[in-house]
Amino acid sequence: MIPTQTKPFSPKCFFATLFLSIPFLIFLSQQTFTTTTTSDVLPGLKIRPGYTSYDTYIQKQLKKTLNPKLREVWKTRDWERKINVFTSFFDDLKREKLLKNESKALSIGARVGQEVEALKRVGVSNSIGIDLVPSPPLVIKGDFHHQPFDDDTFDFEFSNVFDHALYPEKFIGEIERTLRVGGVCVLHVAVSRRSDKYSANDLYSIEPLNKLFKRSELVRIRKVDGFGLDTEIVFREKM
Ligand SMILES: *[C@@H]1O[C@H](CO)[C@@H](O)[C@H](O)[C@H]1NC(C)=O
């Protein structure tokens, strides 16, 4: 039972309590802000501020993905040019035996599917892409923070959209969940330059990636020129 109040309501007392609780309320509001970023936990990786909810974040990402002008450019002027560049990246990975014809491959944040088409052209026929907006038949609908696949589905995963992850630990966690043991993940990231206005995080070194890949070992790093992204980093799942 709630005890009944004996004293009459005192406005003076009420406002005094309110006033005294202001510092506490300020403290609380700052707490919720800092817990939504990982920048304290991982030096070298900063989450961009300004996302008040997961929905505002998704809406902003959709704005780029659904932009009709961009989609048209991706499917026409950019199509062959990008496929050629990705084909040469994937050919290199095949020479190093990090990617095989029989690999089951996933491209994360595949837009209209140039990477998936490039995978197929180098002989990896069992390839699929995910993005927030599907682009059949190469790309199905899927959120990289919650991949629409079972555990241990793929032998190879590629992504050049790490900078769009609002929750980098989920982005990488989902890759490790859906990769088989021995599977390879290749990321193209921007380390020495800033990426676009739709990015949700900024990476200042590869160290945070080393920490986020908890069940994988670093295979190699090299400089690349990949559409504004400068570094290719390869991990292999070991347990
Ligand atoms: C892989 O696929 C490509 C393209 O279809 C083909 O040229 C190549 O011979 C295949 N490699 C192997 C090892 O089967």
The ligand as an ORCA input file, in Angstrom:
! r2SCAN-3c Opt
* xyz 0 1
  C      36.928    -20.364    -61.731
  O      35.983    -19.729    -62.546
  C      36.549    -19.056    -63.652
  C      35.473    -18.240    -64.325
  O      34.304    -19.015    -64.529
  C      37.217    -20.056    -64.555
  O      37.786    -19.412    -65.670
  C      38.282    -20.797    -63.773
  O      38.867    -21.813    -64.552
  C      37.722    -21.403    -62.514
  N      38.824    -21.871    -61.683
  C      38.832    -23.074    -61.156
  C      40.021    -23.396    -60.304
  O      37.937    -23.893    -61.317
*
